[in-house]
Amino acid sequence: MNLVLWIMQILLAVAFAGAGVTKLTQPKEKLRDRMAWVDPVPPTQVKALGAVELLAAIGLVLPPLTGIATVLTPLAAVGLVIVMIGAILVHLRDLKKRDTEAARRVEIQGAIFCAVLLVLAAVVAWGRFGPYSF
């Protein structure tokens, strides 16, 4: 199970590092093409979310690799669970606003993807707080 948790941690770290760096480095106008949810959100909040995602990605892998402050790994996973709950709510909120069937399908797919990430992060948090802690 330890190996499975490591694989989940690495997958989550790669996904959230990529998303975080994208939000931190790209202007809001460029993000709007791929992330419709950024439209009503102030640019500083998008950047802050990117920073949170990047820090969580680092927290998933760096503490156990260095052996320093390993409690940060399950805390990072819990933080990602919270972020994904918010992301699912945003996708479901936007689902009501979309008029076209294609846009609705994208929002449903986005919510499902966020739910999968939420489950992975929850399993990592459970495993690293509980029976497979460092």
Number of C-alpha atoms within 10 A of each C-alpha: 9 14 8 11 19 16 13 18 24 16 16 24 22 16 15 23 21 16 17 23 15 16 25 20 11 12 13 19 12 11 17 12 11 9 13 14 17 17 13 7 10 10 16 11 12 20 20 14 17 22 19 19 27 23 16 25 27 19 22 30 19 15 16 17 9 9 10 10 12 19 17 19 26 26 18 23 28 20 18 25 22 14 17 21 16 13 19 20 14 15 21 16 13 16 19 10 10 14 9 9 10 10 15 18 13 15 23 17 13 18 21 14 14 21 17 13 21 23 13 20 26 19 19 29 25 17 18 22 16 11 10 13 16 16
